[in-house]
Amino acid sequence: MDEQVEQFNQLGPRWFMSLTLPKAVMNAMMVEVVAREAEARQRRQEQHDAQEAAAEREPKPPAKPGDDLVFGYPFSFLESGLARLFDQEDLRDTYTKAKTVATADRDKTKNRIALIEHIAARGSFRKHGIPRNWKVSLASLRESFASFARVIDVVEAELTLTEKRGNGSSIAMPPLLLNGPPGCGKTYFAEQLAKFFDTSFMRISMETAQSSSALAGSAEFWSNTQPGRLFDRLIDGDHINPVVLLDEIDKAGGSEYYRADKALYALLERETARSWSDLSFPALKLDTSHVIWILTSNDAMHIAPPLRSRMQQFDIAPLDAVAARRLVRTLYRQEAERFPELDLETELAIAHCDVMRTFSPREIVRLCHALVARLALTGRRQISLDDLKVTGALDGQLVDFERHLQRFERLMELSVEWRRQ
């Protein structure tokens, strides 16, 4: 393009001269100009070739084994609220060692190199921040779970503090221990709280865990070593602050050395959590201080005191009749409002609530969905006794369901509101 512009600039005067000079003189001048241009191009090419030859003769520093490790960045450069999960140089050093140090187990080394390349491709940054419209969502959660008001108060205070700090601050939520008898809705509330935070969610049942490997991986020296679920969640997820629910922490099993809750001593302490490493990958330090921990137990006294001191404990009482009816009404209304095209009646009679509140919160949710499906099938707007009898969601949920149906019929006879309907 530059040569064409130069030729155009040169042809302008030539065209003007061709109008005033004889043709023979003009041709002679053109031959001379073309020859000079060719000579100039030749000199520029020779200079370029000489520079390239000199650059090739200069000694180059030897390439390091880790220089070919490519780090990804899956987020937009304009996106705010990002935090660093690990140091790239630590991963590069580990990659260099894996490629240069000879080991007897080639398959293990090959798998380690592949894992490092996968981690690098995922990048070292993750999202964090507070949920959008969190005040409205938290108010809805407070309406549905009155017995968890103290827990919601703590969540609200921490979110308010984070919002006032601004600048994409991350939530500094203390580990929450929900302690209470079975059936009071701890696990279901924890799941709803995880949805509220609008981040990734992971649940581990500590009752069936026999070691800490499910959470923190298996030791590096084992030939079949594997990272734990927390490592996988942080590496493969987009968030640095996932919600981790540890169900029934008071029933954590395993031997004294391999106890399932052993890894929590470092994870629940904010300072040590900033540089935590999975047992299968001790060379890579991850910042797990942003993780939101929710733990449940039936008897907190069975948790080791040093571990219990790292949590903020909330004793959850069983729902009374008023709170249970309110929960049933809220859950049914939420389920019915998911299907506006059915135009369902979202209010329940007291008799309905008194039967449905005998279920656990999780069973109530399944029952509400089954009832809504039943109404869609029959084309009606309100549930009836027959709906509770025939819905498939009740099969096997209660051992003595007939007794509850008889109670329901008695309550129906005594309910003036139901008779009017």
TITIGU-953737 format. One record per residue (C-alpha): residue in three letters; x, y negated, z negated. Coordinates in steps of 0.02 Angstrom, whole numbers, padded with zeros to 5 digits, always signed. Example, Ala and Ser with C-alpha at 12.3 -4.5 7.8 and 13.67 -1.06 7.14 Angstrom:
% TITIGU-953737
ALA+00615+00225-00390
SER+00684+00053-00357
//
This chain:
% TITIGU-953737
MET+00000+00000+00000
ASP+00143-00121-00042
GLU+00228-00084+00125
GLN+00066-00122+00219
VAL+00048-00289+00129
GLU+00230-00330+00168
GLN+00206-00287+00352
PHE+00051-00395+00358
ASN+00144-00542+00282
GLN+00283-00519+00410
LEU+00168-00499+00560
GLY+00081-00664+00526
PRO+00231-00773+00574
ARG+00274-00653+00717
TRP+00103-00671+00792
PHE+00119-00860+00784
MET+00293-00854+00861
SER+00229-00740+01003
LEU+00121-00884+01060
THR+00270-01003+01082
LEU+00421-00892+01124
PRO+00455-00795+01285
LYS+00411-00610+01277
ALA+00591-00549+01300
VAL+00652-00655+01155
MET+00509-00596+01047
ASN+00544-00412+01084
ALA+00727-00434+01039
MET+00682-00515+00873
MET+00558-00375+00835
VAL+00690-00241+00865
GLU+00808-00328+00745
VAL+00674-00346+00610
VAL+00625-00163+00622
ALA+00807-00109+00608
ARG+00832-00215+00452
GLU+00675-00144+00371
ALA+00733+00035+00404
GLU+00903-00006+00330
ALA+00821-00080+00173
ARG+00712+00074+00151
GLN+00864+00186+00167
ARG+00957+00088+00031
ARG+00808+00099-00088
GLN+00794+00287-00060
GLU+00981+00311-00093
GLN+00970+00211-00254
HIS+00821+00315-00312
ASP+00911+00478-00272
ALA+01066+00418-00365
GLN+00963+00376-00521
GLU+00879+00547-00523
ALA+01047+00635-00501
ALA+01119+00536-00647
ALA+00970+00578-00757
GLU+00991+00763-00718
ARG+01175+00757-00765
GLU+01138+00682-00937
PRO+01132+00812-01077
LYS+00956+00847-01142
PRO+00919+00895-01323
PRO+00874+01079-01338
ALA+00687+01111-01350
LYS+00627+01169-01521
PRO+00514+01321-01534
GLY+00376+01214-01609
ASP+00379+01079-01477
ASP+00257+01173-01366
LEU+00122+01177-01502
VAL-00022+01071-01438
PHE-00138+00987-01564
GLY-00317+00952-01516
TYR-00429+00807-01565
PRO-00612+00857-01538
PHE-00686+00693-01598
SER-00709+00524-01516
PHE-00573+00397-01554
LEU-00711+00273-01597
GLU-00788+00389-01726
SER-00773+00335-01908
GLY-00776+00442-02063
LEU-00634+00561-02022
ALA-00514+00638-02148
ARG-00355+00738-02126
LEU-00372+00921-02172
PHE-00188+00970-02160
ASP-00018+00902-02110
GLN+00027+00940-01930
GLU+00213+00953-01968
ASP+00181+01091-02095
LEU+00091+01191-01961
ARG+00228+01154-01834
ASP+00362+01217-01955
THR+00262+01376-01985
TYR+00246+01399-01797
THR+00434+01377-01773
LYS+00470+01505-01908
ALA+00347+01630-01836
LYS+00432+01616-01665
THR+00613+01622-01721
VAL+00619+01738-01873
ALA+00623+01920-01824
THR+00498+02033-01913
ALA+00469+02219-01909
ASP+00281+02202-01883
ARG+00264+02129-01708
ASP+00075+02140-01706
LYS+00064+02041-01867
THR+00180+01907-01796
LYS+00081+01899-01635
ASN-00081+01877-01732
ARG-00002+01743-01840
ILE+00057+01644-01688
ALA-00116+01659-01609
LEU-00195+01596-01771
ILE-00077+01447-01780
GLU-00115+01400-01599
HIS-00301+01411-01637
ILE-00282+01298-01790
ALA-00183+01171-01689
ALA-00314+01172-01551
ARG-00448+01131-01681
GLY-00347+00980-01737
SER-00307+00915-01911
PHE-00455+00796-01934
ARG-00632+00833-01993
LYS-00791+00732-02021
HIS-00852+00671-02190
GLY-00972+00541-02255
ILE-01143+00521-02335
PRO-01307+00581-02255
ARG-01411+00460-02155
ASN-01570+00394-02239
TRP-01517+00487-02395
LYS-01631+00388-02512
VAL-01789+00444-02422
SER-01730+00625-02413
LEU-01680+00625-02596
ALA-01850+00556-02647
SER-01934+00699-02555
LEU-01819+00823-02641
ARG-01860+00746-02810
GLU-02046+00766-02776
SER-02028+00949-02734
PHE-01910+00998-02876
ALA-01961+00907-03034
SER-01866+01028-03147
PHE-01703+00980-03059
ALA-01722+00794-03093
ARG-01559+00781-03190
VAL-01462+00862-03048
ILE-01541+00743-02922
ASP-01496+00596-03036
VAL-01312+00644-03027
VAL-01320+00663-02838
GLU-01404+00493-02821
ALA-01273+00409-02931
GLU-01128+00484-02833
LEU-01204+00436-02666
THR-01236+00259-02725
LEU-01056+00245-02783
THR-00992+00312-02617
GLU-01103+00192-02520
LYS-01038+00042-02620
ARG-00858+00093-02588
GLY-00891+00090-02401
ASN-00757+00113-02268
GLY-00813+00290-02229
SER-00782+00351-02407
SER-00809+00534-02445
ILE-00926+00598-02581
ALA-00834+00640-02742
MET-00966+00762-02804
PRO-00922+00859-02963
PRO-00951+01048-02958
LEU-01133+01077-03007
LEU-01179+01229-03114
LEU-01365+01271-03114
ASN-01396+01384-03263
GLY-01565+01463-03296
PRO-01669+01623-03297
PRO-01708+01718-03137
GLY-01852+01651-03035
CYS-01836+01468-03085
GLY-01784+01418-02908
LYS-01597+01386-02931
THR-01539+01467-02770
TYR-01679+01395-02665
PHE-01648+01220-02734
ALA-01462+01239-02698
GLU-01500+01285-02517
GLN-01615+01134-02498
LEU-01483+01022-02575
ALA-01357+01088-02449
LYS-01475+01042-02306
PHE-01493+00868-02383
PHE-01305+00837-02370
ASP-01315+00868-02182
THR-01154+00966-02173
SER-01105+01148-02148
PHE-01162+01274-02278
MET-01087+01435-02345
ARG-01159+01553-02475
ILE-01063+01689-02568
SER-01147+01810-02688
MET-01025+01828-02832
GLU-01122+01975-02904
THR-01062+02090-02764
ALA-00887+02014-02745
GLN-00752+02124-02821
SER-00604+02008-02786
SER-00566+01830-02734
SER-00523+01884-02555
ALA-00697+01838-02489
LEU-00667+01659-02542
ALA-00479+01638-02539
GLY-00415+01775-02423
SER-00302+01924-02452
ALA-00116+01915-02493
GLU+00004+01881-02349
PHE+00110+02035-02378
TRP-00033+02154-02334
SER-00028+02217-02155
ASN-00215+02186-02134
THR-00215+02015-02218
GLN-00362+01904-02172
PRO-00406+01724-02216
GLY-00551+01694-02335
ARG-00718+01619-02289
LEU-00674+01447-02355
PHE-00520+01439-02242
ASP-00624+01493-02091
ARG-00761+01368-02132
LEU-00640+01221-02144
ILE-00537+01269-01990
ASP-00681+01314-01874
GLY-00807+01187-01941
ASP-00821+01003-01900
HIS-00838+00944-02081
ILE-00712+00927-02220
ASN-00850+00927-02352
PRO-00952+01087-02327
VAL-01074+01140-02461
VAL-01018+01304-02541
LEU-01148+01397-02646
LEU-01078+01527-02765
ASP-01228+01626-02823
GLU-01228+01709-02995
ILE-01053+01658-03044
ASP-01079+01733-03216
LYS-01083+01906-03137
ALA-00916+01891-03045
GLY-00830+02059-03050
GLY-00659+02134-03014
SER-00508+02178-03120
GLU-00422+02049-03229
TYR-00292+02008-03094
TYR-00410+02015-02944
ARG-00564+01935-03022
ALA-00682+01859-02895
ASP-00682+01691-02983
LYS-00493+01679-03001
ALA-00472+01563-02851
LEU-00594+01437-02924
TYR-00473+01374-03056
ALA-00375+01279-02922
LEU-00521+01243-02806
LEU-00633+01159-02937
GLU-00492+01047-03002
ARG-00486+00895-02887
GLU-00298+00865-02898
THR-00247+01045-02861
ALA-00382+01059-02728
ARG-00294+00925-02624
SER-00156+01050-02578
TRP-00242+01219-02585
SER-00184+01365-02479
ASP-00268+01526-02429
LEU-00179+01683-02490
SER-00156+01746-02312
PHE-00077+01581-02256
PRO+00016+01505-02406
ALA+00126+01393-02297
LEU-00021+01285-02241
LYS-00092+01167-02372
LEU-00274+01116-02347
ASP-00363+00969-02429
THR-00514+01054-02510
SER-00551+00911-02630
HIS-00700+00856-02524
VAL-00793+01022-02537
ILE-00964+01009-02623
TRP-00979+01154-02746
ILE-01145+01219-02811
LEU-01143+01368-02929
THR-01286+01464-03010
SER-01292+01575-03163
ASN-01418+01661-03276
ASP-01309+01645-03432
ALA-01170+01517-03428
MET-01092+01591-03586
HIS-01029+01736-03479
ILE-00920+01614-03381
ALA-00743+01592-03445
PRO-00733+01428-03546
PRO-00585+01356-03444
LEU-00684+01383-03285
ARG-00847+01320-03359
SER-00760+01159-03413
ARG-00727+01119-03229
MET-00914+01111-03190
GLN-01057+00996-03238
GLN-01186+01112-03314
PHE-01375+01090-03298
ASP-01492+01206-03394
ILE-01645+01236-03285
ALA-01805+01283-03377
PRO-01940+01392-03298
LEU-02074+01295-03208
ASP-02229+01255-03309
ALA-02401+01271-03231
VAL-02412+01089-03176
ALA-02238+01086-03098
ALA-02267+01254-03014
ARG-02430+01196-02935
ARG-02345+01038-02875
LEU-02206+01142-02796
VAL-02330+01256-02709
ARG-02428+01109-02640
THR-02269+01023-02579
LEU-02200+01178-02494
TYR-02365+01218-02410
ARG-02386+01038-02351
GLN-02211+01037-02279
GLU-02243+01199-02187
ALA-02412+01142-02121
GLU-02341+00975-02062
ARG-02215+01069-01956
PHE-02361+01115-01841
PRO-02459+00954-01811
GLU-02545+01030-01660
LEU-02643+01146-01777
ASP-02718+01000-01875
LEU-02717+01101-02038
GLU-02787+01049-02205
THR-02631+01023-02310
GLU-02713+01017-02482
LEU-02732+01179-02581
ALA-02861+01223-02711
ILE-02803+01252-02890
ALA-02850+01435-02873
HIS-02733+01455-02725
CYS-02591+01369-02816
ASP-02613+01475-02973
VAL-02590+01635-02874
MET-02451+01573-02760
ARG-02349+01501-02905
THR-02321+01678-02971
PHE-02196+01702-02830
SER-02018+01638-02826
PRO-01988+01478-02726
ARG-01909+01577-02585
GLU-02060+01693-02578
ILE-02177+01543-02581
VAL-02093+01474-02425
ARG-02114+01639-02334
LEU-02294+01653-02394
CYS-02334+01476-02335
HIS-02266+01516-02162
ALA-02367+01677-02154
LEU-02525+01584-02204
VAL-02498+01450-02073
ALA-02472+01585-01942
ARG-02632+01670-02001
LEU-02730+01507-01981
ALA-02659+01484-01807
LEU-02718+01660-01763
THR-02894+01637-01830
GLY-02915+01456-01772
ARG-02961+01392-01946
ARG-02892+01243-02044
GLN-02900+01308-02224
ILE-02837+01467-02304
SER-02953+01592-02387
LEU-02943+01745-02497
ASP-02939+01858-02344
ASP-02784+01767-02282
LEU-02692+01809-02443
LYS-02749+01990-02432
VAL-02699+02027-02254
THR-02541+01923-02230
GLY-02391+02033-02199
ALA-02275+01922-02300
LEU-02347+01993-02462
ASP-02297+02173-02427
GLY-02175+02228-02558
GLN-02153+02054-02633
LEU-02246+02093-02796
VAL-02258+02260-02883
ASP-02434+02228-02951
PHE-02511+02119-02817
GLU-02688+02188-02843
ARG-02688+02119-03020
HIS-02647+01946-02952
LEU-02787+01962-02824
GLN-02911+02002-02962
ARG-02850+01851-03057
PHE-02870+01748-02899
GLU-03051+01805-02881
ARG-03089+01759-03062
LEU-03010+01588-03038
MET-03113+01565-02881
GLU-03273+01597-02976
LEU-03224+01470-03109
SER-03162+01339-02987
VAL-03299+01212-02954
GLU-03189+01130-02823
TRP-03176+01291-02726
ARG-03364+01322-02734
ARG-03397+01151-02658
GLN-03281+01192-02515
//
